[in-house]
């Protein structure tokens, strides 16, 4: 089973909202085979707590306009790693330092990336994540070289 069309549409909508606020390294992962609670993880980075907070606000506003409200939100007050659960998708907005430290891409490397349109990929280089344990590279949704 793969992510539903609705979940993919919401992920792209959220990714575009994050990209508009200059989020970095935006990727979407199809976690539907691994989790029963959601279909897609959207991961984005911000350079500061203020930017993380602005990205979260933009994503929530864009999905609210699409008729989707968050089920829960965690981490907004610290703005280091904010998780927003929309049911079909879960959005992780992380401070760039925390993104590097926690390496969600590595934890979920068995989940296929969902291709994002160019305007939804954000700034920065989301092209590849090297896994030192695996000896290989994982090409992510932002990889234009595919």
C-alpha positions in Angstrom: 0.0 0.0 0.0 1.3 3.5 -0.8 0.3 6.9 0.4 -3.1 8.0 -0.7 -3.5 10.6 -3.3 -5.0 13.0 -0.7 -2.0 12.6 1.6 0.3 13.3 -1.3 -1.7 16.4 -2.3 -1.6 17.7 1.3 2.1 17.0 1.5 2.8 19.1 -1.6 0.5 21.8 -0.3 2.4 21.9 3.0 5.8 21.7 1.2 4.9 24.7 -0.9 3.8 26.7 2.1 7.1 25.8 3.9 9.1 26.7 0.7 7.4 30.1 0.6 8.9 30.8 4.0 12.3 29.7 2.7 12.4 26.4 4.5 15.4 24.3 3.7 15.8 20.6 2.7 12.1 19.8 2.3 11.4 16.2 1.7 8.4 13.9 1.8 8.5 10.3 2.7 5.9 7.6 2.1 5.6 5.9 5.5 2.4 4.1 4.8 4.0 0.7 4.7 5.7 1.3 8.1 3.0 3.1 10.1 -0.8 2.7 10.3 -1.2 6.2 11.8 -0.2 8.3 8.8 0.8 8.0 5.2 3.4 10.8 4.7 6.1 12.4 6.8 7.0 15.9 5.5 10.3 17.1 6.9 11.6 20.7 6.6 14.3 22.8 8.3 14.6 26.4 9.4 17.7 28.3 10.3 16.4 29.8 13.5 13.6 29.3 16.0 11.8 32.3 14.5 11.9 30.7 11.0 10.8 27.4 12.4 7.8 29.1 13.9 7.0 31.0 10.7 7.2 27.8 8.7 4.8 26.0 11.1 2.3 29.0 10.9 2.5 28.9 7.1 1.9 25.2 6.8 -1.0 25.3 9.3 -2.6 28.2 7.4 -2.3 26.6 4.0 -3.8 23.3 5.2 -6.5 25.2 7.1 -7.5 26.9 3.8 -7.7 23.4 2.3 -10.1 22.4 5.1 -7.6 20.4 7.2 -7.0 21.1 10.8 -4.2 19.7 12.9 -5.1 16.9 15.3 -2.2 17.8 17.5 0.9 19.9 17.6 4.0 19.5 19.8 7.1 21.7 20.3 5.7 25.0 19.1 6.8 26.9 22.2 10.5 25.9 21.9 10.4 26.0 18.0 13.3 23.6 17.7 11.4 20.6 16.5 7.7 21.1 15.8 5.6 18.1 14.9 2.1 18.8 13.4 -0.2 15.8 13.0 -2.8 16.3 10.3 -3.9 12.7 10.2 -2.9 11.8 6.6 0.4 13.6 7.0 2.7 14.5 9.8 4.9 17.5 9.3 8.2 17.8 11.1 9.8 21.3 11.1 13.2 21.2 12.7 15.9 23.7 13.5 18.7 22.9 11.1 21.0 21.8 14.0 18.4 19.4 15.3 17.7 18.1 11.8 21.4 17.1 11.5 21.5 15.6 15.0 18.3 13.5 14.8 18.6 12.6 11.1 15.0 11.5 10.5 16.0 10.7 6.9 18.3 8.0 8.2 15.7 6.6 10.6 13.1 6.3 7.8 15.6 5.4 4.9 13.5 2.4 4.0 10.6 4.6 3.1 10.3 5.8 -0.5 10.5 9.5 -1.1 7.6 11.3 -2.7 8.7 13.5 -5.5 7.9 17.2 -4.8 7.5 19.8 -7.5 10.4 22.3 -7.8 8.5 25.1 -6.1 8.0 22.8 -3.0 11.5 21.7 -2.4 12.7 24.7 -0.5 16.2 26.2 -0.4 19.4 24.3 0.6 20.5 20.9 -0.8 18.1 18.1 -0.1 19.6 16.0 -2.9 21.3 13.3 -1.0 21.8 11.9 2.5 24.9 9.7 2.9 24.5 6.9 5.4 27.9 6.0 6.8 26.6 2.7 8.1 25.3 1.7 4.7 28.2 3.0 2.6 25.7 4.4 0.1 23.7 7.5 -0.5 19.9 7.9 -0.3 18.5 10.2 -3.0 15.7 12.3 -1.6 12.7 14.0 -3.1 14.6 17.2 -3.8 17.1 15.4 -6.1 16.8 16.8 -9.6 19.4 14.2 -10.8 17.0 11.3 -10.6 
